[in-house]
Amino acid sequence: MFRFLTAGESHGPCLTAVIEGLPAGLALDIEIINYDLERRQRGYGRGGRMQIERDRAEVLSGVRFGQTLGGPVTLAIRNRDWANWEQRMSPLSPPTGEAVRTPRPGHADLTGVQKYDRQDVRDILERASARETAARVAVGAVAKTLLSQLDIDITSHVVSIGGIRAQAGNLSFAEIKERRDRSDLGCADPVAEASMKAAIDAARERGDTLGGVFEVWCIGLMPGLGSYVQWDRRLDTRLAGAIMSIPAIKGVEIGDGFLSADKPGSTAHDEIYLRPDKGIFRPTNRAGGLEGGMTNGEPVVVRAAMKPIPTLMQPLTSIDIKTFEPAMANTERSDVCAVPAAAVVGEAMIAIILAQAVLEKFGGDNLTDLLAGVSHYRRRIGG
């Protein structure tokens, strides 16, 4: 089973990820991992932390001469800012500096100190920080490397920021990927991007933040990943849960999602055709590539809504957790808008779940056996 764990705090020495279940013989290129890490750091509206960090992954175990060995793969991402936080974040030394006592509305701060019986909000916010997602992006890059061996590709783009929507509905997967790579916001619509940037500038001036919506596409998937036989094996269940695990994500839809609730069944579903040159296909993809909890061979399309970041330079009203007196919420160095970064994390989480589904279906302790199993299956179903 493909699975992973991450560890580390936002201002600790490093972030770590341990990946288990990768087949032996998979060639890993560290620069592919680092490229996705760099993409996560980009984006108009990012804060000062991204000027400090230069995320690079180190491989600590499970790889020899560029190939996986079948054992756990350990990745580490050093925090350059640790040099400025070593005393305040020391694992074993006595406490130094003042405790953070004013939790931010919309963050894990208050509930975290209640749950874990802490007297310093920093004990919570360091791990709850979205900085943790850098480790997930590294894991996702490994998962994408595995999927690429099966001609499965993933991309993402920003659909909206602050209520400004991009117009990209008629673009192909390749066009979206190419335009996204040229955009400061990961947006495939340059006209909308200009308005989004203006909105981010205005929010920065107000000391405010903006959320938005991103979309992840995956092409090349064979039908039959996932299953309908149990609720927790349905692939849409797992994809939605993975996306909802990203900090600040408050909504997920697959395919037409909420729009399909307003349609009659005659216009909500994808008709099935057979053509000698195409095989079985659907001319539309309202289901977003998933039917009955399984991939149906069409592109998987997942959309996610991200709320505005809860760290505001004009903070909201809160309380002091020691005195219970009213106080203004804590401020941390943060972003005005992180939707483009969240889209990269979304790609990673989708890739991880799909890699799990592939390995569950086809098994294989090594890449040779995995590729043979996939090839046999594709021949059998004619795809």
FENVENVEN-V898916 format. One record per residue. N is the residue number from 1. RES is the residue in one letter. OMEGA is omega in radians with two decimals (none if undefined). Layout:
# FENVENVEN-V898916
N_RES_OMEGA / N_RES_OMEGA
This chain:
# FENVENVEN-V898916
1_M_3.08 / 2_F_3.11 / 3_R_-3.13 / 4_F_2.98 / 5_L_3.00 / 6_T_3.07 / 7_A_3.08 / 8_G_3.11 / 9_E_-3.06 / 10_S_-3.13 / 11_H_3.06 / 12_G_-3.09 / 13_P_-3.10 / 14_C_2.94 / 15_L_-3.11 / 16_T_3.03 / 17_A_3.05 / 18_V_-3.10 / 19_I_3.11 / 20_E_3.04 / 21_G_3.09 / 22_L_3.08 / 23_P_3.07 / 24_A_3.07 / 25_G_3.09 / 26_L_3.13 / 27_A_3.12 / 28_L_3.08 / 29_D_-3.08 / 30_I_-3.12 / 31_E_3.04 / 32_I_3.08 / 33_I_-3.11 / 34_N_3.10 / 35_Y_3.11 / 36_D_3.06 / 37_L_3.12 / 38_E_3.10 / 39_R_3.13 / 40_R_-3.12 / 41_Q_-3.11 / 42_R_2.97 / 43_G_3.06 / 44_Y_-3.11 / 45_G_3.08 / 46_R_-3.04 / 47_G_-3.06 / 48_G_-3.13 / 49_R_-3.10 / 50_M_3.05 / 51_Q_-3.13 / 52_I_-3.04 / 53_E_2.96 / 54_R_-2.94 / 55_D_3.08 / 56_R_-3.13 / 57_A_2.99 / 58_E_3.08 / 59_V_-3.06 / 60_L_3.13 / 61_S_2.98 / 62_G_-3.12 / 63_V_3.08 / 64_R_-3.13 / 65_F_3.03 / 66_G_-3.14 / 67_Q_3.07 / 68_T_-3.08 / 69_L_-3.09 / 70_G_3.09 / 71_G_-3.14 / 72_P_3.06 / 73_V_3.12 / 74_T_3.10 / 75_L_3.08 / 76_A_3.06 / 77_I_-3.10 / 78_R_3.03 / 79_N_3.13 / 80_R_-3.11 / 81_D_3.12 / 82_W_-3.13 / 83_A_-3.14 / 84_N_-3.03 / 85_W_-2.98 / 86_E_3.13 / 87_Q_-3.09 / 88_R_-3.09 / 89_M_-3.11 / 90_S_3.13 / 91_P_-2.96 / 92_L_-3.11 / 93_S_3.06 / 94_P_-3.13 / 95_P_3.04 / 96_T_3.11 / 97_G_-3.11 / 98_E_3.07 / 99_A_3.01 / 100_V_-3.01 / 101_R_-3.09 / 102_T_-3.10 / 103_P_3.14 / 104_R_3.01 / 105_P_3.14 / 106_G_-3.13 / 107_H_3.10 / 108_A_-2.94 / 109_D_-3.00 / 110_L_-3.14 / 111_T_3.12 / 112_G_3.14 / 113_V_3.08 / 114_Q_-3.08 / 115_K_-3.02 / 116_Y_3.06 / 117_D_3.11 / 118_R_3.14 / 119_Q_3.12 / 120_D_-3.10 / 121_V_3.14 / 122_R_3.08 / 123_D_-3.13 / 124_I_-2.97 / 125_L_-3.12 / 126_E_3.13 / 127_R_-3.14 / 128_A_-3.11 / 129_S_3.08 / 130_A_3.04 / 131_R_3.12 / 132_E_-3.06 / 133_T_3.04 / 134_A_3.11 / 135_A_3.11 / 136_R_3.12 / 137_V_3.08 / 138_A_3.09 / 139_V_3.13 / 140_G_3.10 / 141_A_3.06 / 142_V_3.11 / 143_A_3.11 / 144_K_3.07 / 145_T_3.09 / 146_L_-3.12 / 147_L_-3.14 / 148_S_3.07 / 149_Q_3.13 / 150_L_-3.13 / 151_D_3.07 / 152_I_-3.07 / 153_D_-3.07 / 154_I_3.00 / 155_T_3.11 / 156_S_3.00 / 157_H_3.14 / 158_V_-3.11 / 159_V_3.13 / 160_S_3.00 / 161_I_3.10 / 162_G_3.13 / 163_G_3.10 / 164_I_-3.00 / 165_R_3.04 / 166_A_3.07 / 167_Q_-3.08 / 168_A_-3.03 / 169_G_-3.09 / 170_N_-3.09 / 171_L_3.08 / 172_S_3.08 / 173_F_-3.10 / 174_A_3.14 / 175_E_3.11 / 176_I_-3.12 / 177_K_-3.11 / 178_E_3.14 / 179_R_3.12 / 180_R_-3.10 / 181_D_3.14 / 182_R_-3.02 / 183_S_3.05 / 184_D_-3.12 / 185_L_-3.08 / 186_G_-3.05 / 187_C_-3.10 / 188_A_-3.13 / 189_D_-3.06 / 190_P_3.12 / 191_V_3.10 / 192_A_-3.13 / 193_E_3.13 / 194_A_3.11 / 195_S_3.10 / 196_M_3.13 / 197_K_3.11 / 198_A_3.12 / 199_A_3.10 / 200_I_3.10 / 201_D_-3.14 / 202_A_3.11 / 203_A_3.11 / 204_R_3.13 / 205_E_-3.13 / 206_R_-3.02 / 207_G_-3.04 / 208_D_3.12 / 209_T_-3.13 / 210_L_3.01 / 211_G_-3.13 / 212_G_-3.09 / 213_V_2.99 / 214_F_-3.09 / 215_E_3.08 / 216_V_3.08 / 217_W_3.01 / 218_C_-3.14 / 219_I_3.09 / 220_G_-3.12 / 221_L_3.03 / 222_M_3.03 / 223_P_2.96 / 224_G_3.01 / 225_L_-3.02 / 226_G_-3.13 / 227_S_3.09 / 228_Y_-2.90 / 229_V_3.05 / 230_Q_-3.05 / 231_W_-3.05 / 232_D_3.05 / 233_R_3.08 / 234_R_-3.02 / 235_L_3.11 / 236_D_3.04 / 237_T_-3.05 / 238_R_3.11 / 239_L_-3.14 / 240_A_3.13 / 241_G_-3.14 / 242_A_3.12 / 243_I_3.13 / 244_M_3.12 / 245_S_3.14 / 246_I_-3.14 / 247_P_3.06 / 248_A_3.08 / 249_I_-3.07 / 250_K_3.13 / 251_G_3.13 / 252_V_2.97 / 253_E_3.14 / 254_I_-3.09 / 255_G_3.14 / 256_D_3.02 / 257_G_-3.06 / 258_F_3.11 / 259_L_-3.10 / 260_S_3.13 / 261_A_-3.12 / 262_D_-3.06 / 263_K_2.93 / 264_P_-3.10 / 265_G_-3.11 / 266_S_3.14 / 267_T_-3.08 / 268_A_-3.02 / 269_H_-3.06 / 270_D_-3.14 / 271_E_-3.02 / 272_I_3.14 / 273_Y_3.06 / 274_L_3.08 / 275_R_-3.10 / 276_P_-3.08 / 277_D_-3.09 / 278_K_-3.02 / 279_G_3.10 / 280_I_3.12 / 281_F_3.07 / 282_R_-3.11 / 283_P_3.07 / 284_T_3.13 / 285_N_-3.14 / 286_R_-3.14 / 287_A_3.14 / 288_G_3.05 / 289_G_-3.11 / 290_L_3.06 / 291_E_3.12 / 292_G_3.13 / 293_G_-3.10 / 294_M_2.99 / 295_T_3.13 / 296_N_3.11 / 297_G_3.06 / 298_E_3.11 / 299_P_3.03 / 300_V_-3.10 / 301_V_-3.10 / 302_V_3.11 / 303_R_-3.13 / 304_A_3.09 / 305_A_-3.14 / 306_M_3.10 / 307_K_3.04 / 308_P_3.13 / 309_I_-3.05 / 310_P_3.08 / 311_T_-3.07 / 312_L_3.07 / 313_M_2.92 / 314_Q_-2.91 / 315_P_3.09 / 316_L_3.14 / 317_T_3.13 / 318_S_3.07 / 319_I_2.98 / 320_D_-3.03 / 321_I_3.09 / 322_K_-3.08 / 323_T_-3.06 / 324_F_3.04 / 325_E_3.05 / 326_P_3.13 / 327_A_3.06 / 328_M_-3.08 / 329_A_3.09 / 330_N_3.02 / 331_T_3.07 / 332_E_3.01 / 333_R_-3.00 / 334_S_3.14 / 335_D_2.93 / 336_V_3.14 / 337_C_-3.13 / 338_A_-3.13 / 339_V_3.10 / 340_P_3.10 / 341_A_3.12 / 342_A_3.11 / 343_A_3.11 / 344_V_3.08 / 345_V_3.08 / 346_G_3.05 / 347_E_-3.10 / 348_A_-3.10 / 349_M_3.08 / 350_I_-3.14 / 351_A_3.14 / 352_I_-3.13 / 353_I_3.13 / 354_L_3.07 / 355_A_3.05 / 356_Q_-3.09 / 357_A_3.11 / 358_V_-3.10 / 359_L_3.07 / 360_E_-3.08 / 361_K_-2.97 / 362_F_3.11 / 363_G_3.12 / 364_G_3.05 / 365_D_3.13 / 366_N_-3.06 / 367_L_-3.14 / 368_T_-3.14 / 369_D_3.11 / 370_L_-3.12 / 371_L_3.12 / 372_A_3.13 / 373_G_3.12 / 374_V_3.14 / 375_S_3.12 / 376_H_-3.12 / 377_Y_3.14 / 378_R_3.11 / 379_R_-3.08 / 380_R_-3.10 / 381_I_3.09 / 382_G_-3.12 / 383_G_none
